Amino acid sequence: MNFKIFGAIAMMAAAAYAAPDPNFHIYLAFGQSNMEGQGDIGNQDTTVDKRFQVLWAADNGSCSGKTKGKWSTAVPPLAHCQGAKLGPTDYFGRTMVEKTDPQIKVGVIVVAVAGCSIDLFDKDNYANYARTQQSWMTQRINAYGGNPYGRMIEMAKKAQEDGVIKGIIFHQGETDAGNGQWPSKVKKVYDNIIKDLGLGSDIPFLAGEVLRTGVSSGANNNIAKLPQQSKNFYVVSSEGFNQALGDGQNVHFTSQEYRDFGKRYAEKMIEVLGDKVKPAVAESSSSSEPPASSASVSSSSTVSSSSSHRHHSSSSAVGPVSSSNVVGPKSSSTDVIDIVTGVSLNIGKAVFESGRVSVPVKVNGTKVVAKVYSMLGKEVFDFSSSYSNGTLGFSATSLSQGYYMLSVQVGSEHSVQKVLVK
C-alpha cells in the first residue's frame, strides 16, 4: 500500500472530519417524567465538569445555551425546557466521569415525555398513540418534532460522528404498570434502537425501578421481568428511596434521590461494561476537549459526500458509524503529501443510488487508482478496475453502515471524498 496516500487519508479523516473518538462514550437516556427529572435544581447541580456533555435533542426552547443538535456542558435540565428539571441522567453522567479515566469523555442524549406509555417509543405505532393524548403531553411530544423515538435516533446518529455509543439507560413504566405486554414492548424498542443505529449485540440496557410506594409501584413487577427479555437488560434498584417529591401520588423522586439514583445507574453501567469503559489507548485523541458543536441537521439523507479541503470538525450529515470503521493505525504527519482533494476537472462528485456508489470520471487513457478506506485510513477494497461508461463504482450492500473515504486518482488528479453508507 502507498503509505503516503494512507497518511493523507488518515490525516484528513482525523483532522478534517473528526473521526469518532473511541474515548468519547455516549449513552442514550429515555423514558417518562422521572427520566425528564422533576427535582429542583440546586446550586450544587449547576457546576459540571466539561468532560460531561449533552447533545440537546429538543427543539429550541427557553433553555439558555442549548440548541438542538449541538453539544454543550451537561447543566440541567437535560431533556427539554417544558418542565424538565433534575433527573437521574445528571448524576449518571457525573459519576461516569468521576469514576472513569480522565481520558474518557461522557455524552448523553435525553429524550423523555411525562406521562407517556412505552407506545410513544414504538416507531411503528407512536403516531396513533400521540394523536389521542392531551394537549400538555402533545406539547412535550412536539418538542421532539412529534416523534420522540425518531428524534432520539436522529441525534444518536449525529453523536456517532463524534464518539461511540456504549449503553442505554431507561426510566419508564409508571403509565404502563398494569400492562402485562410492557416487557416485550420494551424489548421491541431496544431491538429497533440496535438495528437503526447499527450497534453491536452487547449494548447494555439499564432500567430503573419506580418508587416502591405510591400509585405506580406495581410497575416494578414488570420491570423485574425485563432481564428475561435479553441478556443485555439489567434492573437498577430504587430500594431506600421513600421520601417522594410530595406530588400526592408518590410517583416522583426527590432531588437527592435523583442524584443517588443517577449514581446507581452509573455504578451498574461500569460494572456491566467492565474493561469497555477503559480508554482505548491506541486510538485515543490527544485532546481532552469536548467535541466541537455542530449544526442541527436532517436525518433523511442516505449518503453524503463532501470535499475534504474543509478543515473543521463539524459534519453536515448524520448516520451510524460501525465499529469496523474506526479502527486502523494512525499515520504520522511525515507521511502526508499535498494532494488535490474534493471534486476536480476529471473527477466528479460521488453519488448513491440503489445501493451503489458511483463516481463520474473522465479517464482519457490515463491511469486510474480508486480505493475505499475506513475513516482512519484502513483500506477496505480497490475498485480501480470498475470503470464503465464514464463512471467508477461499487456495490455498497456488503459494507457495514458508516462513513468511508473514497480516494480516486485519474492521472495527476487526486480526489478524496467522504461517503456515508446506510
N, C-alpha and C positions, 0 to 999 in steps of 0.2 A: 504493500500500500504506500502511496505517496504521503510521507509524514508531514510535508509542508501543507498539502491540502488538508490532511487530517487536522493539523494545528489551526488552520484558518477556520474550518468548520467548528471545531471545539471552542475556539475563541469567540466566534460570533454567537454560538449557542449560549455560552456562559455569560457574555457581556451584553451583546446586542439584544438578546431575547430573554435574559434572566431565566435560564432553565430552572425547573423546580428544585428547590433546596431540600435535600433529604433530611436536614436538621430543622426544618420548619414543619412542626407537627400540627395537623389540622383536625379538629373534631366538630362533628355536626351535633347540634342540640335541638330537639323539637318536642312539642307536646302542647299542653293547655296552660291554664293560668299559673300553676306552680312553676312551670318552666319559663313562663313570661317573667315571673318574680313579682311578688306582692309585698315584699318587705320594704320598709322605709330605708332610704339610702342615708347612711351616717357619714360623718367626716372621715372615718377610717376606711370607707369604701371608695373614696374619690382619688386616692393615691394608688396608682397602678404601675407596676414595672412595665417598661415599654416592650419587654420580651413577650408580653401577653397582649395579643391583638384581636380585634373583632372585625370581620368582614360584614358590614352593615347590609342586611337583606331587605329591610323595609323601604318603601318609597319615602321620599323626603318628608319629614315631619318637623316637629318643633325641637328636636334634639340637636343641640349645638355641636358642630364639628363632625357630624355623621352624615354621610352621603351614600346612597345605595351603590354597591359595587366597589367601595373603597375601604381599604384597611385603615384602622385607627386604633390607638391605645384603648384597651377594653374597660373604659369607665362606664359604670351602669347609668341607664338601662342598656341592655344588650339586644333586646328583642325588637322593640318598636317604641314609638313615642305616645302611644294611646293608653296609658295607664300601667305600662310595664315598669317595674322597679327593680329591687334587688332580688336575685334568684340564685339557684344552685350553680348555674354556669359561671357566675362571677368568681366564686371561691374554688370551683373546679379548676379553672384556668390558673388562678394564682397559686394553687397548690401544685399543679403540674410544673409550673415554672420554678417554684421553690424547691421541689424535690427531684428535679432532673438536672442534668449537666448544664452549666452556663452557656454551652454552645447551642442548646436547644431553645428554639422559639416556639411559642404556642399560639395558634389561631383558632377562633371559634366562629361558627355561623349559627345563629339562633333564630329559629322560626317557631313561634308559638302563638296560639289563639285561645283566649279564655273561653271556657265552657264547651270547647269543641269535642266532638266524637272522633275516634280514630278514622271514621269515614271521610273526614276532611283531608286526610293524607293518602287516601286511596286515589291514585291518579286516574282510575277509570270511572269512578263514581262521585268524585268530590263536587262536581257541578250540581248534581241532583241534591246532594246534601246541603250545599251552601245556599241554594236558592230558597230553601224553606226556613232559614234562620232569621232571628230578629235583627233589627237594624243595628243594634250595638255590636253584635258579632260580625255582621256584614262589613262594618267599618274596619274592624280588625283584619278580616279576610282581605279586604281591598287594599290594606297596607302592603300586602304581598301580591298585588296585581290580580287579585281574585282567585289565585291558585297557590296556596302556601307550599304544597309539595313541589310544584313546578319551579317556584322561586328558590326553594332550597337547593334543588338540583342545578339550577342556573348558576347560583352563587358558588356551589361546590365545584362545578366545572371551572369556574373562574379561579377559585382558590387553588385548584390543581396546577395552574400555571406557575404558582409560587411555592408550593410545598406539597406535602404528602398526607393524605387523609389516613389517620391512624385508628379512629374509632368513632362511636356514636353514643351519646347519652340521651336519655328519654325520660320524660315525666308526663304521663297522661293516663287516663283510665277512670278518673273520678266520674265522668259523664257516662261511661260505659260499664259501671260497676255491676249491673245486672245482666250484661250481655255475655253469654257463655261462648260466643264465637270470637270474642275480643282477642284472645291469644293468637288464633290463626290469622286474624286480620292484621295484627301487628307483624307477624311473620311475612305476610304478603308485602307490606310496606317496606320492610327490611330487604326482602329479595329484590324489589324494584329499585331500591337505592343502590344495591350492589351492582345490579345489571346496568342501570342508567349511568353510573359513574365508572364502570369498568374496573371495579375494585376486586381484590382478592377474596378468597373463600374463608379468610380468617379474621375479618373485621369484627372486633368485639362490640356488643350492643348492651349497654348498661341501663336497666330500668329501675327507677326509684319507687319505693313503696309510698303509699299515701299515709296520712295520719291514721293512727290505729284507733282513734275515737272519732266520732263525727258521722255525718250522713253518708260519706263516701268510703268508709272503712272497708266495706265489702269488696272494694276493688282489689284489695290485697290478695284475695282468693284467686283472682285472675292473674295478677302479677306473679304469684308463686308458681303458676303453670308455664310461664314463659321459657324457662330452661328446657322444658320438654320439646319446645318447638325447634331449638337449634343449639348446637354445642357452643355457639358464639354468644348466647344470651345469658346474662347474669343479673341478679337482683341486688340492689343496694338498699340496705335496711333503714327503716325510719324509727327503729327502736329508741326510746328515750325522748322522742320529740312529742311532747304532750302539751306544750303551752298554747299552741294555736294562736292565730292572729287576732282573734276576737271578732270574727265575722258572723258569729251567731250560729254557724253550722260546723265549725271546726274542720274547715277544708284547707285553709292556707297556713303555712308555717310562719313563724316569726322571723325577723331579720337574722337573729343569731342562729336560729335553726337552719335557715338557708345557708349561712356561712358554714356551719358544721356539716350540712348535707353535701355541699359542694366538695368539702374535703373528703368525705366518704366516697363520693364518686371518683375523685382523683386517686385516692389510695387504691381503690378497686381496679381502676384502669391501669395503674402502674403495676399492680400485681399480675393482672391478666397479660399485659404486653411484655413483661419481663425485659429481655435484652432489646426489644424493639424500641424502647424509649431511650436507649443509649445513643450517643452521637455516631453518625456514620463518618468515621474519620477520613476515609479515602475520598469521600465525596463532599466533605464539609466545606462550606463557604468560609472565607477568612473574615467576613464581616459579621458582626453581631447585631447589625441594624435590622429593624423590621422591614418587611417587603415594601417596595415603593408603591404608593397608591396608584390605582389605575381607574380609568373612567368606567362608568356603567355601560354595559353592552347587552346586546340581544343574544339569546341562545338559539336563534333559528338557523344560523349558518352551519353548514356541514363541512366546509373546507375553507381554509383561509390561507392566502399566500401574501407575503409582503417582502419588500425589498430590505435586504439586511444592512443597508447603509444607515438606517435609522437607529442611532446608538442611544437607546433609552430602555428602561426596564418594563414599560407598560406594553401590553398587547391588546389589540382590538378584537380578538376572537376568544371565544370560550370553548372548552372541550376537555374531556378527560385525558389524562396523561398516564399511560400504563407504566408499571414499574420497569418494564423492559426498555423504556425509552429514556431512563435516567441513570443508566449505568455506562461504564466505559471510562478509560483513563483520560485524564486531562493532559493536554499538551502544554509545554512551556511556551512562553512568548517568543522564544528564539526560533520556533518552528514556523511562525506566522509569516506569510508573504503577502504583498499587496495584490489584491485581485479585484476585478470588476464585478460588482455584486448587483443583484436585482435583475430586472429585465434589460435587454440590450438590443442592438440593431438586428441581430440574427437569432436571438433567443427571446421568446415571448413569455407571457405570464402563465403559470400553471393553472389548469382548470380541473374541476372534478365533476364527473357525470357518470351515473350508472355504475358506481363502484370502481371507476377507473380514473387515474390521474394522467393528464396529458400535458405536454409542453410543446407549443408550436416552435419549430426551428427552421432555419434556412441553412442547409448543410453545404451545398455548393462544392461537394467533393472533399471537404476538409475533414480532419479527424474529429470524431465525437467521443467524449467521455461523459457518461451520465450515471450518477450513483445516488443512492438513498442512504442517508445517515440518521442515526438516532440524534436526540437533541444535545448529546455531549460528544458527538463525533464518532460513534461506533458505526462502522459500515454495515448496512443491512443487506443490500444487494446492488448489483450492477445492471443497469438497463440500457447500456450503450448500444447494444445491437437491436434495439426495439424500433428503430426509425422506420416509419412508413407513412407515405402520403403527407409529408410536411410536419409530422409530429413524432416526438419520442413519448413513450408512455408505459404504464404498467397497471396491472390489476391490483387494487388495494384490498381485496377481500381477504387475503391471507395475513394482513398486517394487524397487529394489536391496535386498539384505539389509542390515539395520541398524536403528538406533534412529531414531524420528521423534517429533515433538511434535504432539499434536492440540490445537488451540485451538478451543473450541466456546463460542459466546456465544448465549444464549437470553434475549432481553430485557436485563435488567440483570445477569443471572448470567453469569459467565465461568469456564469450567473449562479447565485445561491439564493434559493427561496425557501421560506418556511411554509409547511403544509400541515393542515390538521386533517387526519383521517378519522372518520367517525362512523 
